[in-house]
Amino acid sequence: MAGDVAANQQWRELHARLGNEEESAVDAAIAGVVPRVGDFVDSDAKRLADGAAWMRELGISVGTTREILQAEGYTAEEINGIKAWKDRHMRDAEFSKKFLANDQEAVRLMTIANAAISIGVKGQRKGF
């Protein structure tokens, strides 16, 4: 890195983010960076990066992707509102037809709703 201005800048930026390990892992995933240890890939980082790439393909914004990958949860009111939105839209014949036909916008919206519902209420542990 000696004398490489760009590498030094990247090094400083990465270390500035290391204060929050979860944020760093999510940022790395969004950037498509999957850490390796020798010949091995960090499977959690790979899963996050694959998820970020998939959401990018669906047209989900970086901010929303970050929120989903951080999986911090939502208020009960937000979850109830998202569930109500999903129920309304799945009963809407036109939206359902678009969604089932793989319309990009309908799939994007439903993916965001399903992710939020799956993440659940902040502080409540979900299990099987």
N, C-alpha and C positions, 0 to 999 in steps of 0.2 A: 504494500500500500504506500510505501514511501514515495513521495512525489506525485502520487496519483490523486489529483484534486477531487475528481468525481467519486472515487472509492472512499476517500476520507470523509467526504460529505455524507455519503450513504451510511458509513460506519457511525458517524455522529447521530444521524437521524434514527438509525436503528437502536442505538443505545439510549436515546432520549425516550423511546417508546418502551423500553424494557421495564420501566417502573410498574407497568400493568401487564402481567404475563398473558392474561386472557385477551386483552386488547391486541397485544403483539401477535398472538396466534391467529386471531381473526384477520388482522391487517395482512399478515403473511398469506393467509388462505385467499383473501380477496386478490392479492397480487399474484397468486398462483405459485407461491413459494412453498415447497414441501421439503422440510429439513431431512437430511440423511445422516445416519450415524454409520460410517463405514459403508457396507453394502446394503444396509437396511434403511427403509423409509419409515418415518414416523406415521403409523397408520391413522392416528387421530387427525394429524395435520393433513394427510392425504384425503380423508373423508371430508374435512372442512373445505379444502381446496376444490374437490370435486363438486361439493354442494354450491360453492360460490360460482364455479364455472357454469353449472347448470342454471342457476338463477340469472346469471348474466345472459345466457342464451335465451331465457324466457323474457328478457327485457326488464327484469327487476332492478331497480336503482341500487347503487352502491350503498346508500344510507339504509335502505330497507334490508338489503342483504346482510349488512353489518348487524342490524338489530336482530334479525333472525338467527344468525350464527352465534351472537352473544347469548341468546336464549335467556334473558334476564326475567322475562315474564311481564304480565300486564295486570292492570287492576281487574277486579271481578266485573266491574261495569263495562270496561273495554271488551273483555271476553264475551260478555252477554250481548253487547252490541255487534260484535263480529259474528257470533252465532246467529243472531237475528238477521243480519245482512245475508249470510250464507243461506239460511232457510228461505228467505224471500226470493233470492236469486235462483235457487234450485227449483222453486215452484213457478218461476217465470219461464213460460214455454220457450220464448225467444232466446233468453240467456242459456237455458239448458241445452237447447239445440246447438247454439254456438259452442258451448263448453264441450259437448259430446262430439262435435265435429272438429275439435282441437283448434278452435279459434284462438290465436295467440293472446289477445287481450283477455278473453274469458278465462283461459288457462292461467295467465299471469295473476289475475285477481283472485281466483280460487286457490292458487298455490299460496299466496300471501295469507289469505284467510285461514287455510288449513294449517299453515306453519304456526300462526299465532295461537290457534286453538290447541295445537299439539304442545306448544311451549307452556301454555296455561297461565294460571294466576301466580303472580310474583309471590314467592315464599311458600307456595303449596307444592309439596313433593308429589309427583305423579308416578304411578307404578302400575304394574300389571296385576 
